[in-house]
Amino acid sequence: MEPRTPGTTQEDSPRGPTTSLPQVAPVSHPHDISWFVLGNDGLRSGWSALFFVALYYLLSFFFDVVALSLDPHLGDNIFSPMQMLITEVIPVVAILVGALLMARIESRRLVDYNLVDSRRLQHFFAGLLAGFGALSALVALLALGGWLRFGPPALNGGAIFQYGAVWGGVFLLVGLFEEGSFRCYLLATLTRGINFWWALATVGSLCLLLVASRDPNGSGGVFAVALLGVVPCWIVHRRRIASSRFWQATWTTSTAFGFFHTSNNGENAIGIFAASLVGIVFCVSVRVTGSAWWAIGCHAAWDWAETYFYGTPDSGLVPERHLLSTMPVGNVLWSGGADGPEGSLLVMPVVLLLLALLLILFRRSKSVAIVSQHDSPVETTQELKPHPESRVL
């Protein structure tokens, strides 16, 4: 029952009965064009992601045409350090320009896409060590099992440092491009607006594209990671866990990351699945470190160690001017074959170990940082203890 307001009834009014005008609610159109395009945070995240991807392909096509007109030899399919250094500049510039344009449209800064970090150098160099160490552990397992054979060094003298530096520049650009695309812009953008159903629709669409394609390389790996994420993402969605959008975005971008690598020649299903798993690890690194700098460093060092230092195939691509010489031996399931170490089943435990170390080191360092801010042990315990009803992951 609504409260009565004095002066609105016949008994209370000295002027006699009054008639109150009915209040007309404002007409809303929840499904008009503005609702379809704009949300509470401005441009809806799905449109932002689509525009970003479209900008990347348009800009990279334009830059490719310009580069090929200047030097037609850039179109040669050669995995050499100098050619890769030049050609990898194009996708980095394309995503940089695309992200700057989208940041302008969204009224954001470029660093808002998972790049704000007061400890960026520390996280970046920690990622470098982690990437080189993880790939070295994988190579060691392959060698101990007899699935990788070492030959004589392919370089000597000053060429070791010269090509090591050039390949380092190449894979720094690769890390900036792939992490800048998937773990910076797309992960940050989808996290602000995606839900389970949109994630499922996106992942399903990627799988349908692979089914419709003529000869996808390692498409089974994309199907596997797509299925792997259904139940966990449905659970966090149903339980309304606070970080649900982040995990839906992780599932979507990691599946897309595997999909992106199916264009490489020589890929197999294990290698594509491993790439998607590594993508999940990199998303988790954003979660625990607060930025993508660890992932950028880890990605660059992993590829540098795989391609230059050990001289193994990288996602099916055989490099030139590498330091050591190696050759896969035996069963492809264990050696990786033409795909390289990433195509071996042994990559799975190495990726899981990398994830465990990431969680242990950075969650512990975060806890130590919180404890150091408190003088009282009692206050510290209360600060670290989660609320019993909290569902935040």
C-alpha positions in Angstrom: 0.0 0.0 0.0 1.4 3.4 -1.0 1.6 6.1 1.7 -0.9 8.9 1.5 0.2 12.4 0.8 -1.6 15.2 2.7 -3.8 17.3 0.5 -4.6 14.6 -2.0 -8.0 13.4 -0.6 -11.4 15.0 -0.3 -11.3 14.9 3.5 -8.0 16.6 3.8 -8.2 19.2 1.0 -9.8 22.5 1.8 -10.6 23.0 -1.8 -12.5 19.8 -2.2 -11.7 16.7 -4.1 -8.7 16.7 -6.4 -7.8 14.4 -9.2 -4.1 13.2 -9.4 -2.8 12.8 -12.9 -1.5 9.3 -13.7 2.2 9.1 -13.9 3.4 7.8 -17.3 6.5 5.7 -17.2 9.1 6.6 -19.8 8.9 4.5 -22.9 12.0 2.3 -23.1 13.2 0.4 -26.1 15.5 -2.3 -24.6 16.2 -3.7 -28.0 16.8 -0.7 -30.2 20.0 -0.1 -32.1 21.7 1.8 -29.3 21.1 -1.1 -26.8 22.4 -3.6 -29.4 25.6 -1.7 -29.8 26.2 0.1 -26.5 26.3 -1.2 -23.0 27.1 0.2 -19.5 30.8 0.5 -20.4 30.2 2.0 -23.9 30.7 -0.1 -27.0 29.8 -3.7 -26.2 32.8 -6.0 -25.8 31.7 -8.4 -28.6 31.6 -5.5 -31.1 34.9 -4.2 -29.8 36.5 -7.6 -30.4 35.0 -7.9 -33.8 36.1 -4.4 -34.8 39.6 -5.1 -33.5 40.0 -8.3 -35.5 38.6 -6.6 -38.6 41.0 -3.7 -38.2 44.0 -6.1 -37.8 43.3 -8.0 -41.0 42.6 -4.8 -43.0 45.7 -3.1 -41.7 48.0 -6.1 -42.0 46.7 -6.6 -45.6 47.5 -3.0 -46.4 51.0 -3.2 -44.8 51.7 -6.5 -46.6 50.9 -4.9 -50.0 53.2 -1.9 -49.2 56.0 -4.2 -48.0 55.8 -6.5 -51.0 55.8 -3.6 -53.4 59.0 -2.4 -51.8 60.6 -5.9 -51.6 58.9 -8.8 -53.4 61.3 -11.3 -51.8 59.5 -10.8 -48.5 56.8 -13.1 -49.9 59.2 -16.0 -50.1 58.3 -18.7 -47.6 61.7 -18.7 -45.8 62.1 -19.1 -42.1 65.3 -17.0 -41.9 66.1 -14.5 -39.1 66.4 -11.3 -41.1 63.3 -11.9 -43.2 61.3 -12.9 -40.1 62.5 -9.7 -38.3 61.1 -7.6 -41.1 57.9 -9.5 -41.6 57.0 -9.7 -37.9 57.0 -5.9 -37.7 53.9 -5.8 -39.8 51.5 -7.7 -37.5 52.8 -5.8 -34.5 52.2 -2.4 -36.1 48.8 -3.6 -37.3 47.6 -4.6 -33.8 49.2 -1.5 -32.3 47.3 0.8 -34.7 44.1 -1.2 -34.3 44.4 -1.1 -30.5 45.0 2.7 -30.5 42.0 3.2 -32.7 39.8 1.1 -30.5 41.1 2.8 -27.3 40.1 6.1 -28.9 36.6 4.8 -29.6 36.3 3.2 -26.1 37.8 6.3 -24.3 40.6 4.1 -22.8 44.3 4.1 -22.7 46.5 1.5 -24.6 47.9 0.3 -21.2 44.4 -0.4 -20.0 44.5 -3.6 -22.0 46.3 -5.7 -19.4 49.6 -3.7 -19.6 49.4 -1.6 -16.4 52.0 -3.0 -14.1 54.4 -1.3 -11.6 56.7 -4.4 -11.8 56.6 -4.9 -15.5 60.3 -5.4 -15.9 60.5 -7.9 -13.1 57.6 -9.9 -14.5 59.0 -9.7 -18.0 62.4 -11.1 -17.1 60.8 -13.7 -14.8 58.8 -14.7 -17.9 62.0 -14.9 -20.0 63.5 -17.3 -17.4 60.4 -19.4 -17.2 60.0 -19.7 -21.0 63.6 -20.8 -21.5 63.6 -23.1 -18.6 60.3 -24.8 -19.6 61.4 -25.4 -23.2 64.8 -26.7 -21.9 63.0 -29.1 -19.6 61.0 -30.4 -22.6 64.1 -30.8 -24.7 65.8 -32.7 -21.8 62.9 -35.1 -21.5 63.0 -35.8 -25.3 66.7 -36.3 -25.2 66.6 -38.6 -22.2 63.9 -40.7 -23.7 65.8 -41.0 -27.0 63.3 -39.1 -29.1 65.7 -36.2 -29.8 69.2 -36.5 -31.1 71.8 -33.7 -30.9 74.3 -33.0 -33.7 77.2 -30.6 -33.9 76.7 -26.8 -33.4 75.6 -25.0 -36.5 77.2 -21.7 -35.6 80.5 -20.5 -34.1 82.4 -17.3 -33.2 80.6 -14.0 -33.6 77.8 -15.5 -35.6 76.4 -17.0 -32.3 75.8 -13.6 -30.8 74.8 -12.0 -34.1 72.0 -14.4 -35.0 71.1 -14.9 -31.3 70.3 -11.2 -31.1 68.4 -11.1 -34.4 66.3 -14.1 -33.4 65.8 -12.5 -30.0 64.3 -9.5 -31.8 62.1 -11.7 -34.0 60.6 -13.5 -31.0 60.2 -10.4 -28.9 58.0 -9.2 -31.8 56.2 -12.5 -31.9 55.5 -12.3 -28.2 54.3 -8.7 -28.5 52.0 -9.6 -31.4 50.4 -12.8 -30.1 50.2 -11.7 -26.4 49.2 -8.2 -27.5 46.3 -9.7 -29.5 45.1 -12.5 -27.3 46.1 -11.7 -23.8 46.0 -8.0 -23.9 43.3 -6.5 -26.1 41.0 -9.5 -26.6 41.2 -10.9 -23.1 40.7 -7.5 -21.4 37.9 -6.6 -23.8 36.0 -9.9 -23.5 36.4 -10.0 -19.8 34.3 -6.9 -19.4 31.2 -8.2 -21.2 31.2 -11.9 -22.2 29.1 -14.6 -20.7 28.9 -18.4 -21.1 26.5 -18.4 -24.0 28.5 -15.9 -26.0 31.7 -17.8 -25.3 30.0 -21.0 -26.3 28.8 -19.4 -29.5 32.2 -18.0 -30.4 34.1 -21.3 -29.6 31.5 -23.2 -31.6 31.8 -20.9 -34.5 35.6 -21.4 -34.6 35.1 -25.2 -34.6 32.6 -24.9 -37.4 35.0 -22.9 -39.5 37.6 -25.7 -39.0 35.1 -28.3 -40.1 34.3 -26.3 -43.2 37.9 -25.7 -44.1 39.6 -28.0 -46.5 42.8 -29.0 -44.8 43.2 -27.5 -41.3 46.4 -28.5 -39.6 45.9 -30.1 -36.2 42.2 -29.1 -35.9 41.6 -31.9 -33.4 43.6 -29.8 -30.9 41.1 -27.0 -31.2 38.1 -29.3 -30.8 39.8 -30.8 -27.7 40.3 -27.5 -25.9 36.8 -26.4 -26.9 35.3 -29.4 -25.2 37.6 -29.2 -22.3 36.3 -25.7 -21.4 32.5 -26.4 -21.6 31.9 -27.9 -18.2 34.2 -25.6 -16.1 32.9 -22.5 -17.8 29.3 -23.7 -17.3 29.9 -24.3 -13.6 31.4 -20.8 -13.0 28.5 -19.4 -15.0 25.8 -21.3 -13.0 27.3 -20.5 -9.7 27.6 -16.8 -10.6 31.3 -16.7 -9.6 32.6 -13.2 -9.6 35.4 -14.0 -12.0 33.1 -15.9 -14.4 33.7 -13.4 -17.3 37.4 -13.8 -17.0 37.3 -17.6 -17.3 34.8 -17.4 -20.3 37.2 -15.0 -22.0 40.1 -17.3 -21.2 38.3 -20.2 -22.8 37.4 -18.2 -25.8 40.8 -16.6 -26.4 42.7 -19.8 -25.8 40.6 -21.7 -28.3 41.1 -18.8 -30.8 44.8 -19.0 -30.1 44.9 -22.7 -31.1 42.7 -21.9 -34.1 45.2 -19.2 -35.2 48.0 -21.7 -35.2 46.3 -24.2 -37.5 47.5 -22.1 -40.4 51.1 -23.2 -39.8 52.4 -26.0 -41.9 53.5 -29.1 -40.1 51.2 -28.7 -37.1 49.6 -31.7 -35.5 46.7 -32.0 -33.0 49.0 -32.3 -30.0 50.8 -29.2 -31.0 47.6 -27.2 -31.4 46.2 -28.5 -28.1 49.5 -27.6 -26.4 49.3 -24.1 -27.9 45.8 -23.6 -26.5 46.9 -24.9 -23.1 49.9 -22.5 -23.1 47.3 -19.8 -23.9 45.4 -20.7 -20.8 48.6 -20.6 -18.7 49.3 -17.1 -20.1 45.7 -16.0 -19.2 46.3 -17.3 -15.7 49.5 -15.3 -15.6 47.5 -12.1 -16.3 45.2 -13.1 -13.4 48.0 -13.6 -10.9 50.5 -10.9 -11.9 48.0 -8.3 -13.0 49.4 -7.8 -16.5 50.6 -9.6 -19.7 54.3 -8.8 -19.2 55.2 -12.2 -17.8 53.4 -13.9 -20.7 55.2 -11.7 -23.3 58.6 -12.7 -21.8 57.7 -16.3 -21.5 56.4 -16.6 -25.0 59.4 -14.8 -26.5 61.9 -17.0 -24.6 60.1 -20.3 -25.3 60.1 -19.6 -29.1 63.7 -18.3 -29.0 65.0 -21.4 -27.2 63.0 -23.7 -29.4 64.0 -22.1 -32.7 67.5 -20.6 -32.3 69.1 -22.2 -29.2 68.1 -25.8 -29.8 67.4 -25.6 -33.5 64.2 -27.6 -33.4 61.1 -27.0 -35.6 58.8 -24.4 -34.2 55.1 -25.1 -34.9 56.2 -27.0 -37.9 58.5 -24.3 -39.2 62.2 -25.2 -39.6 64.6 -22.3 -38.9 67.8 -21.2 -40.5 70.9 -19.9 -38.7 70.3 -21.7 -35.4 72.9 -22.5 -32.7 72.5 -26.3 -31.9 71.4 -29.0 -34.3 68.8 -31.5 -33.3 66.8 -34.2 -35.0 63.5 -35.9 -33.9 63.8 -39.7 -33.6 61.2 -42.5 -33.2 57.5 -42.4 -32.6 56.0 -39.0 -33.6 53.7 -39.0 -30.6 56.8 -38.8 -28.3 59.3 -37.0 -30.6 56.9 -34.4 -32.1 58.1 -35.1 -35.6 57.8 -32.2 -38.0 55.9 -30.2 -35.5 58.8 -30.0 -33.1 58.9 -30.4 -29.3 55.4 -28.8 -29.0 54.0 -31.8 -31.0 55.2 -34.3 -28.4 52.9 -35.7 -25.6 55.7 -34.7 -23.2 54.7 -31.1 -23.7 51.6 -31.7 -21.5 53.4 -32.3 -18.2 55.8 -29.5 -18.9 52.9 -27.0 -19.5 51.2 -28.2 -16.3 54.5 -27.8 -14.4 54.8 -24.3 -15.8 51.3 -23.5 -14.5 52.0 -24.9 -11.1 55.2 -22.9 -10.7 53.4 -19.7 -11.9 50.7 -20.2 -9.3 53.1 -21.1 -6.5 55.6 -18.3 -7.0 53.2 -15.4 -7.8 50.4 -16.3 -5.4 53.1 -16.7 -2.6 54.7 -13.4 -3.5 51.3 -11.7 -3.5 50.6 -13.1 0.0 54.0 -12.0 1.3 53.3 -8.5 0.0 50.0 -8.4 1.8 51.5 -9.7 5.0 54.2 -7.1 4.9 51.6 -4.3 5.0 50.3 -5.3 8.4 52.0 -5.0 11.8 49.6 -7.1 13.7 49.5 -10.9 13.1 45.8 -10.9 14.0 44.9 -8.2 11.5 47.0 -10.0 8.8 45.1 -13.3 9.4 41.8 -11.5 9.1 42.9 -9.8 5.9 44.0 -13.0 4.2 41.1 -15.1 5.3 38.4 -15.2 2.6 34.8 -14.4 3.4 32.9 -17.7 3.9 30.4 -16.7 1.2 32.9 -15.5 -1.3 33.0 -17.2 -4.7 35.7 -15.2 -6.3 38.3 -17.4 -8.0 
